[in-house]
Structure formats: C-alpha cells, structure tokens
Amino acid sequence: MEVDDSSNLQWELASLRRAGMQQRLFVLTRPREMRGWKNMRIMFGRKVYKLLARLKGLRPVSWSAFVAAVSPLGYAFPEIDPGPGAVIAIDANGNALILAQGAVAPENYLEPIAGALEKIAL
C-alpha cells in the first residue's frame, strides 16, 4: 500500500489487524525523483499526474498525517519519515519494520518484500 489517510484505507487496515493478517502488509513510499535529461519523460509524467490529482481535489498525505491516522488502529510507525523508496513491513504486534530505504527500481522494492515473506508462513 501507499501512504494515505482515507477512511477506506483505515477500514482496510482495521480489518487486516482484526484478522491478524498485518504481517502480509507492506507500506511503500514513492521512489526518489530521478533528475537529468534521461529522465525527462518520467519527470513530465509526474508533473502531469500531480496536476490531475490537484484538479480532482486529491492532496498528498504527509507522513505525520499517515502515522496519526493508523496509530489508533494499533499500528506503530516511526514518527520520522523514512524518506523516498522505503519498504516497511508490519510485525505481529503492529510495529513497523523498515526493510529498505532509497529504493529506485522495482527490484529494490521486491527483494526485501520477498525476503520478508520467506520468513512468515503464507
């Protein structure tokens, strides 16, 4: 899941916690922005996406707002934003465990997730 604070997401997170399935949840933060002329297409796409989101009335959610929204549900995330490209797992008690930071490519996200899933019974 991506960082958010919507009521729908809160319902989903509460349901996962009640079912004891939060260990299969991973929170991902967006990768850091790649600069330079080789990444102009990606930069342009992100600008268009941000503009469309703003026109729809959507707003980016801050890390502190996310932490405040999920704390009453029994999740304990660090107060300090882990930054771009973070992969965060949840343990059986609802505590967040930062598995990776600075991920840029898909494999940077998938490798820590695969390693964490190997450790729990699916």
Helices and strands as residue ranges (DSSP letters): H 7-19, G 22-24, E 26-28, G 37-39, H 40-55, H 63-70, G 71-73, E 87-90, E 96-100, H 106-119
